[in-house]
Amino acid sequence: MNDILDLEARYDSGVYPKRDLALVRGEGAIVYDTAGRRYIDCIAGIGAANVGHAHPRVVAAIRKQAGRLMVCPGIFSNDVRAELLQRLVKVAPGGMARAFLCNSGAEAVEAAIKLARLHTGRHEIVAAMRGFHGRTMGALSATWEKDYRTPFEPLVPGFSHVPYNDTDVLAAAITERTAAVLLEVVQGEGGVRPGSREFLQGAQAACQVQGALLIIDEVQSGYGRTGRLFACEHHDLRPDLLCVAKSMAGGLPMGGVLIGEALGEIPRKVHGSTMGGNPLACAGALATLDVLQEQDLVGRAARLGRHALERFSAIASPVVREARGLGLFLGLELRIKSAPVVRRLQDEGILVLQAGPTVIRMLPPLVIEEADLEHVLTAVEAAVAGDGTAASAP
C-alpha cells in the first residue's frame, strides 16, 4: 500500500487531502485495501455509488456497450442515449420535458445557470448560505464556503446568498432582476441540513411571482438517496431545472440537467459537451435505473434511513449536538471536532465523511446489508459515547 501512497503523493496534483488508505476493489457496500482488509463504505464515492460498487447489472451493461460504441458526439443520435433521455424525463418530477447530459455535478450546475440566464434575460442568481454546488467558476460563485471561493475571486458577478430555511429573507431577495434561485433539498457539504417544506415551497412560489426559475441541485440527494427517487418529491416541488450527477451512471462519470416545459426550445449551440451523453455512461445509467426500480432501493433507503436516524437521535451523549438526515443521507453533529471520530471509525473498518469541522456525514450505498448497517450504527454510537475524551484524542 505504501508504494501506491508514495506514487500518488509524488505525481498527483496535491489538491486532495489524502487519507492513509489505498482502495483497490469493491463489491456492494464493501471496499478492500491492498492488503485485502475489508471496510464498510459509508462514503460511496461521496454519493456516487448508490447501487453499490461493481453492481453486476451495471458492469454487464458497461461491458456490453464497451464492445459496441463508447463515443458518439451530440451531433449524431444514438440508441442508448435516446432511451436514457426518454427514461429520465419519465421518472423525473412532473413538468420536465428534456435533458442535457454532461459529465459531473459542477457541469450540470454550470449548464443550469446558463440556461436560466438565457431564458429569463436576467443575470442575478440567489443561492443559500452553506450551499455547495461545485468548484468551476459559475458553480463556485453559487457555493457559499469562503475557503473555496476566496482564492479565485473575483468570481462570476450577480450571485447572492441568503440563510437556508429562512423563508422571509429568501422571498425578499427574489426580485424582477432574479434569473433563478439555486438550492439543495438537503445541504450535504453544508452539514447534512434538510430544507423545510415551508422554505422550499416558499422558494417555488416566490420564483413564480417574480418570473424567476427554480433550480434544484440533486447532485448528491438524487437517485433514491433520500427515500424518494428525487428529494424534491418529498415537498411536491416542480423545479424548472433539476441538476443530477454522482450516482447517475452507477459509478461512471455522468451529470445532467432535466429541463422543464416552461423553458421551451433551447437554441442550438448555446451549450455543449464533447463527452456528455456518451454511450458507455448512458448504458451504465440505464442499468442503474433498472437496479433502483427492480430492487426497490428507493423504498429500502427510506426504511433503513428512518431506522438509522432514530438510532442516532436516541444517542445519550454530551458529545452529540444533533442528528439530521433524510433517507440514507445522514449527519451527526458533534460538540467536538469530528475528524478524530472519523479516523477512529476508519481504524475499525468503517469509512465515513466529514461535513464541516463537527459533522459526521454518512452516505452508504442503498444496497448495504442490514447487518453491516447495524454494525456501523453501533460503532458510531460507541465512538461518540461518554464525555468525548476518547473520541477527541489525537
URTA-V441236 format. One record per backbone hydrogen bond with DSSP energy under -0.5 kcal/mol. CO is the residue of the C=O (numbers start at 1). NH is the residue of the N-H. E is the energy in kcal/mol with one decimal. If there is no record, write none. Layout:
co=CO nh=NH e=E
co=CO nh=NH e=E
This chain:
co=1 nh=5 e=-2.4
co=2 nh=6 e=-2.9
co=3 nh=7 e=-2.3
co=4 nh=8 e=-2.5
co=5 nh=9 e=-2.4
co=6 nh=10 e=-1.8
co=7 nh=11 e=-2.0
co=8 nh=12 e=-3.0
co=16 nh=18 e=-1.0
co=19 nh=21 e=-2.1
co=21 nh=23 e=-0.5
co=22 nh=34 e=-0.9
co=25 nh=32 e=-2.7
co=27 nh=30 e=-1.9
co=28 nh=53 e=-2.7
co=29 nh=41 e=-3.0
co=30 nh=27 e=-3.0
co=31 nh=39 e=-2.5
co=32 nh=24 e=-2.6
co=32 nh=25 e=-1.2
co=33 nh=36 e=-1.9
co=37 nh=33 e=-1.6
co=39 nh=31 e=-2.2
co=39 nh=41 e=-0.7
co=40 nh=42 e=-0.9
co=40 nh=351 e=-2.6
co=41 nh=365 e=-0.8
co=42 nh=363 e=-3.3
co=43 nh=47 e=-2.0
co=44 nh=48 e=-1.5
co=44 nh=49 e=-1.9
co=49 nh=52 e=-1.8
co=50 nh=366 e=-2.2
co=52 nh=55 e=-0.6
co=53 nh=28 e=-2.3
co=55 nh=59 e=-2.9
co=56 nh=60 e=-2.4
co=57 nh=61 e=-1.7
co=58 nh=62 e=-2.4
co=59 nh=63 e=-2.7
co=60 nh=64 e=-2.3
co=61 nh=65 e=-2.2
co=62 nh=66 e=-2.6
co=63 nh=67 e=-1.1
co=64 nh=67 e=-0.5
co=65 nh=68 e=-1.6
co=65 nh=69 e=-2.2
co=70 nh=280 e=-1.0
co=73 nh=76 e=-2.1
co=78 nh=82 e=-2.5
co=79 nh=83 e=-2.0
co=80 nh=84 e=-2.3
co=81 nh=85 e=-2.8
co=82 nh=86 e=-2.1
co=83 nh=87 e=-2.2
co=84 nh=88 e=-3.0
co=85 nh=89 e=-1.9
co=86 nh=90 e=-1.7
co=87 nh=91 e=-2.2
co=88 nh=92 e=-1.4
co=93 nh=96 e=-1.0
co=95 nh=261 e=-3.1
co=98 nh=259 e=-2.8
co=100 nh=257 e=-2.5
co=102 nh=255 e=-1.5
co=102 nh=277 e=-0.7
co=104 nh=108 e=-1.7
co=105 nh=109 e=-2.4
co=106 nh=110 e=-2.6
co=107 nh=111 e=-2.4
co=108 nh=112 e=-2.2
co=109 nh=113 e=-2.5
co=110 nh=114 e=-2.3
co=111 nh=115 e=-2.6
co=112 nh=116 e=-2.4
co=113 nh=117 e=-2.3
co=114 nh=118 e=-2.6
co=115 nh=119 e=-2.7
co=116 nh=120 e=-2.2
co=117 nh=121 e=-1.9
co=124 nh=179 e=-3.1
co=124 nh=180 e=-1.3
co=125 nh=127 e=-0.5
co=125 nh=160 e=-2.1
co=126 nh=182 e=-2.8
co=127 nh=162 e=-1.9
co=128 nh=131 e=-1.8
co=131 nh=144 e=-2.7
co=131 nh=145 e=-0.6
co=136 nh=140 e=-3.8
co=137 nh=141 e=-1.4
co=137 nh=156 e=-0.6
co=138 nh=142 e=-1.1
co=139 nh=143 e=-0.9
co=145 nh=148 e=-0.8
co=145 nh=149 e=-1.5
co=146 nh=150 e=-3.1
co=149 nh=152 e=-2.1
co=150 nh=153 e=-1.4
co=156 nh=159 e=-0.5
co=158 nh=125 e=-2.5
co=160 nh=127 e=-3.0
co=162 nh=129 e=-3.0
co=163 nh=166 e=-1.3
co=165 nh=167 e=-0.8
co=166 nh=170 e=-2.0
co=167 nh=171 e=-2.5
co=168 nh=172 e=-2.0
co=169 nh=173 e=-1.4
co=170 nh=173 e=-0.5
co=170 nh=174 e=-1.0
co=171 nh=174 e=-0.6
co=173 nh=175 e=-0.7
co=175 nh=178 e=-1.6
co=177 nh=123 e=-0.5
co=177 nh=124 e=-1.3
co=179 nh=213 e=-2.5
co=180 nh=126 e=-2.4
co=181 nh=183 e=-0.5
co=181 nh=215 e=-3.3
co=183 nh=217 e=-2.9
co=185 nh=195 e=-3.2
co=186 nh=188 e=-0.7
co=187 nh=192 e=-0.9
co=187 nh=193 e=-1.8
co=188 nh=191 e=-1.9
co=188 nh=192 e=-1.1
co=192 nh=194 e=-0.6
co=193 nh=187 e=-2.6
co=196 nh=200 e=-2.4
co=197 nh=201 e=-2.7
co=198 nh=202 e=-1.9
co=199 nh=203 e=-2.1
co=200 nh=204 e=-1.9
co=201 nh=205 e=-2.5
co=202 nh=206 e=-2.5
co=203 nh=207 e=-2.2
co=204 nh=208 e=-2.0
co=205 nh=209 e=-2.0
co=206 nh=210 e=-2.0
co=207 nh=211 e=-1.1
co=207 nh=212 e=-1.9
co=213 nh=181 e=-2.4
co=213 nh=215 e=-0.6
co=214 nh=216 e=-0.6
co=214 nh=240 e=-1.9
co=214 nh=241 e=-1.8
co=215 nh=183 e=-2.2
co=215 nh=217 e=-0.5
co=216 nh=218 e=-0.8
co=216 nh=243 e=-2.6
co=217 nh=185 e=-0.6
co=218 nh=222 e=-1.6
co=221 nh=226 e=-0.8
co=222 nh=225 e=-1.0
co=224 nh=227 e=-1.7
co=225 nh=328 e=-2.0
co=228 nh=224 e=-0.6
co=228 nh=226 e=-0.6
co=229 nh=223 e=-1.2
co=229 nh=224 e=-1.7
co=230 nh=233 e=-1.9
co=231 nh=234 e=-1.8
co=232 nh=235 e=-1.1
co=232 nh=237 e=-2.0
co=233 nh=236 e=-0.9
co=240 nh=260 e=-3.1
co=241 nh=216 e=-2.5
co=242 nh=258 e=-2.9
co=243 nh=218 e=-2.4
co=244 nh=256 e=-2.5
co=245 nh=248 e=-1.7
co=246 nh=249 e=-0.6
co=247 nh=250 e=-1.4
co=249 nh=252 e=-1.2
co=252 nh=249 e=-0.5
co=252 nh=251 e=-0.5
co=255 nh=102 e=-2.9
co=256 nh=244 e=-2.8
co=257 nh=100 e=-2.5
co=258 nh=242 e=-2.2
co=259 nh=97 e=-3.1
co=259 nh=98 e=-1.7
co=260 nh=263 e=-1.5
co=261 nh=264 e=-1.7
co=265 nh=267 e=-0.5
co=267 nh=270 e=-1.1
co=275 nh=278 e=-1.6
co=278 nh=282 e=-2.3
co=279 nh=283 e=-2.3
co=280 nh=284 e=-1.9
co=281 nh=285 e=-2.4
co=282 nh=286 e=-2.4
co=283 nh=287 e=-2.0
co=284 nh=288 e=-2.1
co=285 nh=289 e=-2.1
co=286 nh=290 e=-2.0
co=287 nh=291 e=-2.5
co=288 nh=292 e=-2.6
co=289 nh=293 e=-2.2
co=290 nh=294 e=-3.1
co=291 nh=295 e=-2.1
co=292 nh=297 e=-1.7
co=292 nh=298 e=-0.7
co=293 nh=296 e=-0.8
co=296 nh=300 e=-2.0
co=297 nh=301 e=-2.3
co=298 nh=302 e=-1.8
co=299 nh=303 e=-2.2
co=300 nh=304 e=-2.9
co=301 nh=305 e=-2.2
co=302 nh=306 e=-2.0
co=303 nh=307 e=-1.8
co=304 nh=308 e=-2.6
co=305 nh=309 e=-2.6
co=306 nh=310 e=-2.2
co=307 nh=311 e=-2.2
co=308 nh=312 e=-2.6
co=309 nh=313 e=-2.6
co=310 nh=314 e=-1.1
co=312 nh=315 e=-1.3
co=315 nh=317 e=-1.1
co=317 nh=320 e=-1.2
co=319 nh=335 e=-3.1
co=322 nh=333 e=-3.1
co=324 nh=331 e=-3.0
co=326 nh=329 e=-0.7
co=328 nh=330 e=-0.6
co=329 nh=326 e=-1.8
co=330 nh=362 e=-2.8
co=331 nh=324 e=-3.0
co=332 nh=360 e=-2.4
co=333 nh=321 e=-3.0
co=333 nh=322 e=-1.7
co=338 nh=342 e=-2.3
co=339 nh=343 e=-2.3
co=340 nh=344 e=-2.3
co=341 nh=345 e=-2.5
co=342 nh=346 e=-2.0
co=343 nh=347 e=-2.3
co=344 nh=348 e=-1.2
co=345 nh=350 e=-2.4
co=346 nh=349 e=-1.9
co=349 nh=40 e=-2.8
co=350 nh=352 e=-0.6
co=351 nh=42 e=-2.0
co=353 nh=361 e=-3.1
co=356 nh=355 e=-0.6
co=356 nh=359 e=-0.5
co=357 nh=338 e=-2.7
co=357 nh=339 e=-0.5
co=358 nh=334 e=-3.0
co=359 nh=355 e=-2.0
co=359 nh=361 e=-0.5
co=360 nh=332 e=-2.2
co=361 nh=353 e=-2.6
co=362 nh=330 e=-2.2
co=365 nh=368 e=-1.9
co=369 nh=373 e=-2.3
co=370 nh=374 e=-2.4
co=371 nh=375 e=-2.0
co=372 nh=376 e=-2.2
co=373 nh=377 e=-2.7
co=374 nh=378 e=-2.4
co=375 nh=379 e=-2.3
co=376 nh=380 e=-2.6
co=377 nh=381 e=-2.3
co=378 nh=382 e=-2.2
co=379 nh=383 e=-2.1
co=380 nh=384 e=-1.5
co=382 nh=385 e=-1.0
co=385 nh=388 e=-0.8
co=386 nh=318 e=-0.6
co=386 nh=319 e=-0.6
co=388 nh=392 e=-2.3
co=389 nh=393 e=-0.5
co=390 nh=393 e=-0.8
